Amino acid sequence: MRSMQGAHEATAAIQSMQAMRTGVSVPTVPTCANMPNVPTAPDPSRLVSTTQAAKALGISQSTLSRWTKAGHVKPAQRTIGGHMRWDLDALREEVRKLTEDQG
């Protein structure tokens, strides 16, 4: 029991350091399936790189990066190394709203 508590504390400390470094915090994953409305981390198997996301949208990587810097779109996650990871469904929705607002 004590070693699990230490592992949880270590994980929390690492996540806190990552959040300070990248400016992006990792939402808490619920420990109980009966906890509705608890934010969870994005499913890593659904996330794609900036290159893959740009190709899926038919735009250049630099355009996607520019939109990110301007605050028009937000990656689902950033790696420890600062690379952006995208949920294509969420990104498409953000782009749809962006184009609706402009058109």
Secondary structure, DSSP 4 states (H G I P E B T S, - for coil): -HHHHHHHHHHHHHHHHHHHHHS-PPPPPPSSTT-TT------GGGEEEHHHHHHHHTS-HHHHHHHHHHTS---SEE-TTS-EEEEHHHHHHHHHHHHHHH-
